Amino acid sequence: MKKFLLSIAALAMSLTVSAQVDVQHQKAGVVKQCPYFAQQSVVVQKVAKKIAANQRWLGYYNSDALAEPHKGMGIPDYPGDNKVAICLSEDILKPYVGKKIVGMRFGLTEEIGNSSVSLFKQSGSAPGAVCRNVDVQNCAVGWNEVKFDEPYTILAGETLYAGYSYTQLSSNTDYKSFPLSAVEEGLENQMLWLYCKIGNNAAGWYDVDMRGDNISIQVLVEGDFAEYAVLPEDFGTLKGGMNNDLSVAVKFMNNSKEAVSSLGYVVSVDGVAGSEQSVDVSPTVGVGAYGTFKANVPCGNTEGLKEVKIEVTKVNGHKNGASSTVANGKISIGDKMYERNVCIEEFTTEKCPNCPRVARFLHTYLEEADPTRVFAVCHHAGYYTDWLTKACDNDLTYLFNDGGTTYAPAMMFNREPAFDSQYATGQKDNVTIPGSAAQIKTITNYYLDETMADAKLDMKLTYDEGESKVIIVVTGESNKSYDTEKALLTVYLTEDNVKARNQSGASNFYHQHVIRDYNSSWGDPLTWNDNKFSATYEFDVKEAWKKDDLKVVAFLNKHNTKNRLDNRIENVTGKDLIGKPTAIESVGSADNAVEVARYNAAGQRINGKQKGLNIVKLSNGTTLKVVVK
């Protein structure tokens, strides 16, 4: 079932509110397009006053683009004296440190009367104290420009917010309820900040997903700007093949005095620079606009994870004078590959009447799936929560990229962003709603049969029935191309056949793959030695849990806090708890061993297990590092 949320993450509250508001249980609305022009992407270039040569507009997008009159957006579900703002993050402001913000402009598709324009400091993760403010009379359709009485100097490492106030009307059919101009260009995955009142809660700031659009708010920055300046963006980690060239798409922002028609660039791989190359940019990229060019990167004849720098050296034949001229990234080149297993993660809750149907699809498929290669975990989140919800389940709803919505039932397959978004047209998502067991089989078989992994995992379990605990030792290895610095290890203890208390849409229902314990929401960093690691965990096993139905699932994943679509699971493994020896065994040894001493992280001897890192010495001389939760 679809559930609208103001943001995927927990919503940040205004400074005036001491307690955070939990909107997980509310059907909160999102920013809406004017219904008369829904699904249209109409943009006009409406130039305001010409700025000086030493000035630049800066926002989520920097061109003069505006939505046409009567084709705006609004939040009619939350009427009142609202504010909207953009977040000028540290990354956005970094090229402008030391320069001054001297004014602002904001775009409207409807008249809103009087307004107040503000520049905010950051407090926590939301707008805080006002550092600059100007009242604006009779705001008009189009760009509205203001100057600050006193310029603001941009400091290194800071984040600012820029926005304006307006009165939000409640009608869903009145043009005046949709005054916000927004366009589909500029930076990706940017949030609108909305100050409004929700229900009985005090008014506060919320981060809102704009479904790919960027609101028309920009600050005017003044300083010494080069006549020709192109700022390229980092491009992450890409896979390449030995003895081939890899074509890398490099996004850039044009901060020059004129449109970009050609660029020169130099590629360095592991510190070795090649010769300068040139590329035509067609169509040209205007002043303040974003564009992309393709750079040829040689992969070489050796495997490994290689550092790549692409420096933009020339702009239209002139030296690139931007403050940041280098795009950084990595290429993963590997000979040795591993069989890739699949982790299926299901979003479900007892409040969701459609969830039992899709849960049965998964159960039916798993009856025929290879239990050594396919593993399942259930997150009780997405459409409200229930008595089985863990904190990690709510955190994992971050991976929904669907225009500010979460829903259940839904499934992820190795957290691959391979699916068309359910409600945000043209976007990809990590989650999908399978229509049958056969469809789950088709998706899973693709990853089992058609893809390979850069790393593999193995697991050993020891269940100590006397102390009701399980010791989990996960070992892994990777090829040289795997990015071990970003690798995280997630470990779940799950239980099958958990009787539902009040499952909507079904009677006598039993939950599968329920998370009983876990190490952390996004996994723990690892210490690698010669592309291998070993990690040990200790989980308590409660008496109420059915030991025959317990399983441990572990996987290598990454977590990108800036891009929901970049959180891939590289590989996964798992084991049932039953059938394991009851005595503690050393890893890789056939000898039975018992615990003879235990120490805390400071090296002090302790009696029995203690929360945190425990160092356990066994009778055969083996030492284990165990994390006790």
N, C-alpha and C positions, 0 to 999 in steps of 0.2 A: 504494500500500500504506500502511496506517495505521501511524504510528509515535508512541508515547506519549513525551512529554518532560516533565520536571518544570517547565520554563518555556520560553517561546518564545525569550527572550533568553538570553545566556550566563549560566550559573549562578554566583552569587556564593558564594565560599568563606568559611569561618570565619577569624577572625583567627589562629587557631593553625596554619593551613595556609599555607605561603608560595606554593605553586604552585596555579594554578587547575585544577580538574578538568574535563576535556572529556567530557561525557556524550552528545555528538552521536552516538556510535557504540554507545550502549547502549539497550536497550529499557526505559527507565526507567518505572516505574509512576507513577500519579497517585493523588490522594486518591479513595477509593472510598466509596460508600454501603454501609450494611449490606445485604447481598444479600436479606434477607428483606423489605426495604421499599424496594427500588430504585425510582427514578422517582416516588416519592411526595414531596410537599412539605407535610408536616404540621408546623404550628407551634402552640405553645401560649403563652399569656401567663402566665408564672409570675413574680410579683412577689416580689423579695427584700425586705430591710429597707427601710423608707421613708427616703429621704435628706432632708437639710435643705434649706431654701429657697435657700440659697446654694451648693448643690451640683448638679452635672450629670454623668450618665454620658456617656462619649465613646469611640467606637470606629468600626468600619466601619458599624455601625448602633447606635442609641442607645436603642432601646426595650427592654422587658423580654422580648421574644420569645425562645423557646427551641424547639429540636427536642424531640419527645416522647421519653420513655425507650425504649431499644432501637431508635431510628430515627436513629442518629448516623452519623458518617463516621470513616474511619481510613486508615492507610497500611500495611496488613499486608505489602506487598512489601518494606518496609524496617523490620524490627522492631529493638527495642533501646531504650536510654535516650534517647528523643527529646524535642524541645521544639517547641512551636508558638508563633507570635507574629504580631501585626499590626504594620503600619508606620503610625505616626502621622506623616504627612508634614508638611512645612512648611505646605502649604495647609490640611490638616486642623486643625493647631494654631494657625494664624494668629489666629482669633477669640478664642483663649484665652491669648494671650501675657500674661505677668504674673500669671496665676492659678496655683494650686498643684495638683499631682496628689497626692492624699492616700491613695489606695488603688486597688484593682483588683477586678474580679470576672470569673469565667470559668464557662461553662456546660458541663455534661457530660450525656451520655445513659447512661453506665455509671459504676460506681464504679472509681476508679483507685488507691485507696490514698493514699499520701503524695505530695506534689508540692512544687515550689518556684516561687514567682511572682516574676518579675523585670521591671524596667524597664531598657531598654538604651539607651545612646548609640548613634549611628550611626558606623560606620567603613567608609569606601568606600561601597558600596551595600548593606550588610548590617548586622545587629545587631553591636555591638561590646562595649565595656566595660559591666558592670552598674553602674548608679547607685543602684538600690534593689532590695531582695530580701527576701522573707518566705517561710519554710517553712510549708506547710499540711499538717495531719494529717488522715487519713481523709476524703479528698475525696468528696463525696456527689453523687448524681444531682441535677441542677438547678443553680442559681446558687451559686457558692462565692465569698464575699466576704472580702477581707483589707484591713487598714489598714497603711500604712507607718509605721515608727517616726519617720521624719522626712519631711515633705512635700517635693516637688520642684517648684521654680518653673520654669514654662515660659518659655524664652527665645525672642526673635525670631530667625527664620531657621533654627531647628534642626529636626531630624527625630529622633523617638524610636521605639522598638519596645517592645511590651508582650506578655508571653507567660508560659507555664507549662511545666513538665516533666511527663512521664508515661512509662510503660513501654508501648511499642507491641508488641502480640502479633502473631504471624505467621499465625494461622489466618484463612482467608477465610470461615469459616462460624460462628465464635464471636462472639456479641454483644460480648464484651469487647474484641474487636479494633477496634471501631467506637465509641469513647467521645466523639468530638468533636461538640459541638452546632454546627450551622450553619443559617442561615435565609436565605430569598430576600428580603431587604429591605436598605435602606440604600444606601451608595455603590456605584457600578458599577465593574467592571474592577479590583477590588482583589485583591492577591495575598496568599496565606498564606505565611508564612515558616516553613520546616521545618528543624530541626536533626536530622540523622540520618547514618548511615553507608551509603554506596553501594558495593557491591563491595569491592575492595581499597583504596579510597581512605579517607583519614582522615575522621572525622566532620566535617561542616561545615554551613553554612546554605545553603538553596536556596529560591528563590522559586517558589511552586507555584500554578498556576491552579486556582481552586475551582469553575469552571464556573458562575458566576453566584451561588453561595452566599457568605455572609459568616460567618466563624467567630464564636462567642459569646465575645469577649474585649473588655472595656471598662475604661477607667481612670476613676476618680472625681475630677472637677475641682472645686475649691472657690474661690470668689471672689465678686465683686459681679456678680450677674446681674439683668438687668431682668426684671420680672414678665411683660412681653410682648416677645418677641424672636423674630423670624423672619429667618433668614439665607438670602437667595436665591443661586443659583449662576449663573455666566456661561453664556451659551448659544451662543457661537461665531458663525459667519457663516451667514446665511440669505439665500435669494433671494426677492425681492419684485417686484411689478409696479407701474408708475407709476399714481398716482391711485387706489390701493387700500389697504386696511388689511391688515396681515399679522398673523395670530394666532400669537403666540409662546408656546410652552410654557416656563414658568420653573419649574425645580425649586427647592425650598426645604427647609430643616430647621427644625423647630419647637423652639425652645429656651425656650418660654414656660412659665408655671406651669399652663397648661390647654390643652386641645385647640383647634386653630384652626378656626373656622367661617366667617370672612370676612376679607378683606384689602382694604386701600386701596393704590393704587400711582399713580405719576406717571411718564410716559414722556417722555424727552428724546431728540430726534433732532438730531445735530450741534449740541448745546448749547442747542437751543430746547425748553423744557419745555412740556408740555401741562397740562391741568387734571387734578386728582385724580380717579381712577376707582375703583370698588369692584367686588369680585367675591366671590360666595359660594363656599366651599370645601366640596364634598360628594362623598364622605363626609368628615367632619371628620378632621383629622390630629392624632394624639395627641402628647403630650409626648415629645420625643426622636425622633420619627418624621419621615420624609421625605414630602413631598407635591409636587403640581404645580398651578399655576394658569395660565390663559390670559390674556395681556395683548394688547390691540389696539395695534399700532404703525402709525402713518400712514407710507406710503412716499413721499408727495409727488409732484410732477410733474416732477422732474428725475432724470436717471440719475446713477449714481455709487455709491461705497462709502461708506455713511453710518454714523457712530458712534451707537450706541443705548445708553441707560442706562434701566433699569427699576428705580425705587426703591420698595421696599415701605415705605409710610409709616404704615399702620395695621394693627393686629392685633386682631381682634374689637372694633373701634371705638376702641382705645387706641393711643397713639403707639408705634411700633416702636422699642424701645430696644436692638436688637441692635448689636453692634460693627461689623458690616458689613451694610448695608441695600440695596446696589445690585448688580444683575446687569448685567454689561457684555456687549456683543456688537456685531455689525455686520449691516447688511442690504445686499445687493448688488442694485442696480437698474440695468438696462442696456437701452438701445435697440439698440445695435449688437451683433450676435451673429455668430459665425463657424462655418463648417462644422467639425464635430467628427470627427477621425480616431480610429482605435482602435489601442491598443497591447495585444497579447496576450502575456502573460508565462507561460511554461510552467515548471513545476517537474518535474524528472526527474533520474534518476541511472542509472548502469550497474548498480547493485545492485537495481534495481526491475524485476521481470519483467513487470509490467503496463504499464510506460512506453512500450515500442515501439508497442503497439497504439494508445494515445492520441496518440502523436507522429504516427502515420500519419493519424489523423483530422485533425490540424492541417495536415499537409503536403497532404492531399487538398483541404482547404478553400482553402488559400492558392494553389493552382493556378488557381482561378477568381476569387479576390479581387482587388480593385483595388489594385495595388502602390503607388499614390500615396496611398492612404488607410488601408491596413491594414499594420501592422508587427509583427514578432514578435521576442521575446527569450527565451532559455532560461536558467533558473537551475538549476544542478546542485546541488540541495539539497532538503530535505524528507523524503526517505527515505534517510538516510545521505548520504555525499558520494562523489566520485570524483576522478579526475585532472584533470577540467576545472573543478572547483569554484573559484570566486573568493570572496574575503572578502565581497563584496557579496551573493553568493548566500545565504550563511548569515545575513547581516544581514536580508535580505528575508523570512526565515521569520518575522520579527516580525509580518508582516501576516496570518498565520494567526490567526483569532480562535476557533478550534475547541476550546475547553475544554482548552488545554494540549497539543494534538496537532498534529504536522505530518505530511504524507504526500505521496506522489507515486504516480501522476501527478496533477497539479492545474494549473489555469489561472486567471489573473486577466485581466479585461477592463477596462482603464483603472483598475484597482484599485478598482472600484466594489463596495461591500458589498451586492450584490444577491442573494446566494444563501443558501439555507437551509444551516445548518451540518450537516456530515455526521454528527457524533457528539454534538453538544451540542444537544439538542432545544430548539426555540424561539428559537435565536440566529441572527443573520445572520453571514455570513462574506464575506471578499473573494475566496475561492477556491472553485472548483467542479471536479468531474470530468465533463467532457463525455462523452456516450455515443455520439457519432457526429459526422462532419463536418457533417451537416445541423444538428445542435444548435449547433455552433460558429458556423455561418452565421447561424442565427436570433438568437443573442445579439449577434453583431457587427453585424448589420444593424439591430438596434434602436438601438444607439448611433450608427451612421452616419446613419440616416434619421429617428430620432425625438428626438434630442437635439442641442443646439447648445452652443457653447463661448463663454467670455468672452475667449478669447485665441487667437491663431494663431501658427504658427512657419514660418520659411523657413530653408533651409540651402544653403550653398555649400561645396564640397569642392575642395581643391587637393592632388593627389598628387605629391610630389617624389620621382621614382623614384631619382634620384641619391643622395639622402640617406635614402631609405626612410622617408619620413614623410608624414603626411597632415595638412593644416591644415584645420580645421573652423570655419566661421563660421556661428553660429546667430543669427538675428535674429527678433524677435517684436514683436507689438503686442497691446494689450488694449483692451477698453472701460473706461470709468471705474469700473465696478462691480467689476472683478476685484481681488482682494486681492493686490496686487503685493508687499506686505511679507512674505507667507508663501510666495511663489512660489519654487520651486527648479528649477534646470535640471539634468537628468540626461542624460548622453551616453554611449552604448555604441558600441564597435566590435565587430561580430559577424562570424562566419564560418560559412558553410554547408558541408555535405558533409565533415564531419570524421569520419574512420573511427574507430569504437569500438575499444577495446582488449579489453574483455571484457563485452559487454552481456548482462545476464541477460534471458532470454526471447526472444532473437533472435540470428541469425547474420548475418554480413556486414552489420552495421548501420552507418549513417552518421548522425551528429548534425547537427542544423540549428540555426541562430541562436545559436551558441556565443559567449559573451562573451570577447573577446580582450583588451580594454582598456576602461577606463571612467574617468570623472572622480572620482566619489565615490559611496558606497552610496546616499545619500539626496538627492544633487544639491547644487549650489552656489547660494548666494544671488546675486541679480542687481542691477545698478544700472539703474534705469528712468529715462528722461527723456521726459516728455510721453507716458507710457504706451507707450514703445518701449524696446527694449534690443538690444544686440549683444554677443555673447560669442564668444571665439576660443579654440580648443584645438588642441594639436599632439600627435598620437599617433605613436609609432614603429610601423612596419610590418615585422614580422620576415620573413626570407627564407623560412621554412617555411610561411608562410601563403599560401594561394592568393588572389591579388589579385582574380581574377574572382568570388570568392565572398565578398568583404568588403563589408559595408554599415555605414553609420553611422546610428544611431537616436537621436533626441533628443526629450525631452518635458518639459513643465512639470508639476511635481507639487508637492504639499505633504507635509509629514511631521509628524504629530502623535505625540509620544512618549507621550502619555497615553491615546490612543484608537486602537486598531489599525484601526478602521473609518473613520477620517477621514484618509486618505492618497491622495486622489483624483488621478488624472492628468487635467489640464484639456484638453491637446491634445498631439499627437505629429506628428513628421515624420521622414523618413529618405531616404537616397540610397545608391545603389551606388557603390563606389569606382571601378570601371572607367569609361572614357570621359571622365575628367576631364583637363584640361590638365596637362602636366607642369611648366610654368613657374608660378611664384607670380603670382597675379593680384590686383589690388585689388578690393575688394568694390564692386560697382556700376559698374565701369569696363570698357570694352571693350579697353583698352590692356593689352598684355602688360607685366609689370613684374618686376624682379628685386630681390632683397634687396641693399641697399647698406650697411646698418649694423644692429647688434643691440646692445641694452643690457639690463642686469638691472633689477630693480625699483627699485634705488637710483639708476638713471640712469648707471651706469658701463658703458662700452663693453666688450663681451665678444667673444671669438673663437669663433663657433659657438654652438650651443644650450647652454643651461645649465638644470638642473632648477629649476622654479619659474616665475615670471612673466618672460617675455622681451618686450621692446619692439622690434619689427622695423620698420625704415624701408625703404620700397620706392623704386624709381627714379622712380616717378611722383608721389612726394611723400606717398603714403598711409602711415599708421602703423598697425600692427596690434599688439594686445596678445595674446600667445600664452602659454598655459600648457603648459609642457613637463613631462611626467611622468618 
